[in-house]
């Protein structure tokens, strides 16, 4: 490292220390965000170091992150994308590839998913001309059940795509067995659940593909970014092609002839010897990430275990603090699971002497940030009213979630003092509402 470069990075470290917020927590004044990135000195240095190298496109940091992340999540291949939403789009689009021959999904085929979730799990189904089949979830775990998924399988069903709700695994081993039995693809949306375990096995390792988001709210952040992981090399190659403009070539940027036969291909009706770097086998996109993002991802990945531990500890502390609070349904881990929690979800009893809105307003006034359980019942949103879909069973719990449910933060940036303040604020509100009812 040059003296000038070392000097710059040393100044970055000093700058970071100067920018640290060392003010003590002040209840009702300090913002308690529901989610956020935990960015430390090494993260800032990594970003500046990548900028000094002018690594403005995907390069060595991207490849290094893909390799390390695939190893960490026990998959053979990982492909970085510019967002978790793009990761979902790539995973679902890969299942429509002509290279899958008879197994490919075609317009009109059905994909089972849940009604209570985030739109980007469902949107790729519609964007590929497929039909989402919505099922309900359980209150408490906020995940669907094997029985609901099984009941939704019909003659047109070809795949299942479900997210692990707020880090809490759905019964993925049993649903994976169901997928194998019925020859269905399974995509795990693992964006909220990196590090979660089901029956001792990492989520994201049960399905044909899994997706991850690196948005600041998630377990690891690159600012923006996402990833598609799989151990199926054929699917991995399709994902890579779709991500990289749809090209057939697999050379990295800056490489020219990795296969050693760049000018020996004949594909489609192109002339023999057409440049393989410009042969396109899919109708694709440019959804790559950059080395700036990957450099940050590498420093974040080194802290993943500590982040997971902090999320679990904060969840337990908050749940212990709210145990026995009337009128509130507290979250429960899915049986056989060990979640790496994304948030702490609460459902207000419809018979409570207060509404969700009143409790949320009370918390927000105290600078305690809240969020809905994403979209609630997606079928009630204007974007989906006229879209083709099928509903199996009722969506009673999804409607309750729409009306009665919200969540608060437990991410690693929150201190024990903050967690205790959330718990005491909720208890204070519920107690005062109960007294008002009996007065």
Phi, psi and omega in degrees: 000130180294157179300320181294319179296315179299322179296317179300312182292326176295321177294325177297317178299316178297318180299317180299316180297323179292330184273352182297137177273105183258009179293140179290155177297131180238105183307132179082353180242310178290129178292131172251099184285148176288337179203164178169163179275145172254104186246124186241183187305314184294333177292315180296318180297318180298319179296316181293320179298319177294323178293321178299325178279356182056041179275077189267353176239181176295136182202222189294325179292323178297314181294321179294318179296315180303317181294313182291321182290320177299318179295318182295323181263009173059042173241156183283327184224143173226136178236117178291145176227175182279352177192163174293327177297318177295324177300316178297318179298316181294318181298313180291319180297326180301328181287350178263003185294139176298338181290346175276356177053237186293341182274352184296147174277140182237159180310134182098342175293154186254146178231123181280134178209183180254153181282330184262095183193201180259142186303328187286354169280330185265323186306317180298333176297309180293321183294341176260012177075018180263171186244116176288139175247112187268135173235163182275174179235172175269141170285144182102305175266332180065024174243159176280180183239163177299320183297319179294318179295316180299319180294337184274348182289124179230186183295338180261359183289130181233345184202165175230133176223112186223144175264146171283114194289116178052035179089352182271116185296139166284166182291074194286327180296316181289323178289327175296320177297320178298320179297317179296316181301321183258010178057048178251148170283150175232123173249125175264118170278102186257020188299328181260004196227026180299124181095353177288151180239142170233120182054039178081002183244140181300134169297151185093357180246006182264326188269179176291324177216156174224154181236151181222148175245144175244027172298154185306335181287343192268181188300320174236149179230147167239013189090288164236169178137161178197183184203144170247128180237145178199157171255002177269108187294329178294316178294322179299318180294322178294316179301316180298317179298312180298322179292325187256061174070357185089011184289155179275334182291147179245013175295140174288158174307132182094344175268150186241329188205056184297325182278351179064017175215042184305324184251027181243009184270153167222114183224149182060223176252020178289156178290152176304134177086008178298141185304116184298335179294344181235031171255131185244123183254354177222155170276096192248199185222180163243099185237029182284158171265182180242166178292333174301314178295315183294325178300318176293319179301324181293318179289326176293319182299326179296341182253008186302315182299318180292325176297315180298315179300319180294319179297317180295318180295318179294321178299311182298318181296318181290320180294318176299322181291337181254359181304130178085359178292124183290158173072004181238131172271118180273154182290149178232136174294140174302137177310140180075010184247158173228090189285146164263089195297140175268320180205175181245110190262139180231137174241126180278129177302130179302339179265008180293154178281019178208162180258164173303316182301320181293317178294316179299316179300319179298315180293316180297322177298334178267014178068024176261110184289144179230160174218151172289163171284068179056238188272355189065225179278105184301330184292348180267357182274147183301331181295335189246354185303317184259007179277147178296133177196169176226142178243131179246122185078185177270167178243040184303312182291326176297324176290321176298318177300319179300320187268331195235355192248145172206173177220158178237169189277151172218019186292164189298343179284354180267138180270168176301322179298320178293316179300316179296325179292321175301311182298314182293327179292317178297313180298319180298316181295313182297319179296316181292323178294323179293320178295320180297326181291323183273350182288000000 
